[in-house]
Amino acid sequence: MTETTCPCGTGRPLASCCGPYHSGKASPPTAEALMRARYSAYATGKVDFVEKTLAPESRKDFDREASKKWAAESAWKGLEIVAVKGGGAKDEQGVVNFVARFSQGETDYEHREIAQFRKENGAWWFVDGQPPKPATMVKTGPDLGRNDPCHCGSGKKYKKCHALT
């Protein structure tokens, strides 16, 4: 019999990775460990763990039945940790930027989120998550040409708008 690999992406067996967190035998030591455990809880249908690790002020928005349905009807494809800020064993707050991949039916999805975590009395809590903002584009190339759209947003070509001033 082979051990089940943890869905969180560490490559370790579930029983020695996120499993002890789900069962309550251990607590995630970092914000990233809690993020991984929450993902694997969705992937394994352990919605109780997802709800239990929500910060108290965030629980009012939790829809248990919808979460249970989403977890059961999705095929979980993997978790990618994009960036982590703080959230270490000695920190009180942490931010984890992640991508959770899953599919429903024939359609693949990517859930991108920047998750906020807080540690109180030695335990990490998921506080809130927001979608990442698109990167600001900064033009590094040459100045506008005569036939480029005008920078003012008028919809006119530069030569017919601000090039005249």
C-alpha positions in Angstrom: 0.0 0.0 0.0 1.4 3.4 -1.0 0.8 6.6 1.1 -1.2 9.3 -0.4 0.8 12.4 -1.5 -0.3 15.6 0.2 -2.3 17.8 -2.3 -0.5 20.9 -1.0 2.4 20.4 -3.3 5.3 19.6 -0.9 5.6 16.1 -2.3 5.4 14.6 1.2 2.8 12.0 2.3 -0.4 13.6 3.6 -0.1 11.7 6.9 3.2 13.5 7.7 2.4 16.8 6.0 -1.0 18.5 6.3 -2.8 15.4 7.9 -1.7 16.2 11.5 -3.0 19.8 11.1 -6.4 18.5 9.8 -6.7 16.1 12.7 -5.7 18.6 15.3 -2.7 16.7 16.4 -0.4 19.6 15.4 -0.8 23.3 14.5 0.7 24.9 11.4 3.9 26.7 12.4 3.7 29.3 9.7 1.2 31.2 7.6 2.4 29.3 4.5 1.9 26.0 6.3 -1.7 27.0 7.1 -2.3 28.1 3.5 -1.1 24.7 2.3 -3.2 22.9 4.9 -6.3 24.9 3.9 -5.8 24.0 0.2 -5.3 20.3 1.1 -8.4 20.4 3.3 -10.5 21.6 0.3 -8.9 18.9 -1.9 -9.7 16.2 0.7 -13.1 17.5 1.7 -12.2 18.5 5.2 -14.3 21.7 5.3 -14.4 21.6 9.1 -10.7 22.5 9.1 -11.2 25.3 6.6 -13.9 26.8 8.9 -12.0 26.2 12.1 -8.9 28.1 10.8 -10.9 31.2 9.9 -10.3 34.2 12.1 -13.4 34.7 14.3 -14.4 37.9 12.5 -14.2 36.2 9.1 -16.5 33.3 10.0 -19.8 35.2 9.5 -19.1 35.2 5.7 -18.3 31.5 5.5 -20.8 29.5 3.6 -20.2 25.9 4.8 -22.6 24.2 2.4 -21.2 26.1 -0.7 -17.7 25.3 0.4 -18.5 21.6 0.9 -20.1 21.5 -2.5 -17.2 23.3 -4.2 -14.7 21.0 -2.6 -16.6 17.8 -3.6 -17.3 18.9 -7.2 -13.8 20.1 -8.0 -10.8 18.1 -9.1 -7.9 19.8 -7.3 -4.9 20.2 -9.6 -2.2 21.9 -7.5 -1.2 24.8 -5.3 1.5 27.3 -6.3 2.9 29.6 -3.7 3.9 32.8 -5.6 5.3 34.8 -2.7 5.3 34.9 1.1 5.8 38.0 3.2 6.2 37.5 7.0 4.2 34.7 8.4 7.2 32.9 10.0 7.2 31.1 13.3 8.2 34.3 15.2 5.9 36.7 13.2 2.4 37.9 14.2 1.2 38.5 10.6 1.8 37.1 7.2 0.8 37.4 3.6 0.7 34.5 1.2 0.2 35.1 -2.6 -0.9 31.8 -4.2 -2.6 30.2 -7.1 -4.9 27.2 -6.5 -5.7 25.2 -9.6 -8.8 23.1 -9.9 -11.3 21.9 -12.5 -15.0 21.4 -12.6 -16.2 19.2 -15.4 -14.1 19.9 -18.5 -13.1 23.4 -17.4 -9.8 24.3 -15.7 -9.7 27.2 -13.3 -7.0 29.2 -11.4 -7.9 30.9 -8.2 -5.4 33.7 -7.5 -5.4 35.3 -4.1 -3.3 37.3 -1.7 -4.2 35.9 1.7 -3.8 37.7 5.0 -2.9 35.7 8.1 -2.7 36.5 11.8 -1.2 34.6 14.7 -2.8 34.8 18.1 -1.9 32.7 21.1 0.4 30.7 19.0 -2.2 29.7 16.4 -2.3 31.0 12.8 -5.7 32.2 11.4 -6.8 33.0 7.9 -8.1 36.6 8.0 -9.0 37.6 4.5 -8.1 37.2 0.9 -8.1 39.6 -2.1 -7.4 39.1 -5.8 -4.0 40.4 -6.8 -4.0 43.7 -8.6 -2.7 43.7 -12.2 0.8 44.9 -12.6 1.2 48.6 -13.5 2.6 49.0 -17.0 5.4 51.5 -17.3 6.4 52.5 -20.7 10.2 52.1 -21.1 10.3 52.4 -24.9 10.6 55.4 -27.1 8.3 58.4 -27.0 5.0 58.4 -28.7 5.1 58.4 -32.5 2.8 60.5 -34.7 0.5 57.6 -35.4 0.3 56.2 -31.9 -2.9 56.7 -29.9 -2.8 59.9 -27.8 -1.7 59.5 -24.2 -4.8 61.6 -23.0 -7.2 58.8 -23.9 -9.1 60.8 -26.5 -9.0 58.0 -29.0 -7.3 60.2 -31.6 -3.9 59.7 -33.0 -1.2 61.7 -31.2 -0.5 63.8 -34.3 -4.2 64.9 -34.4 -4.5 65.7 -30.7 -1.6 66.8 -28.4 1.1 67.0 -31.1 -0.6 70.1 -32.2 -0.2 71.9 -28.9 
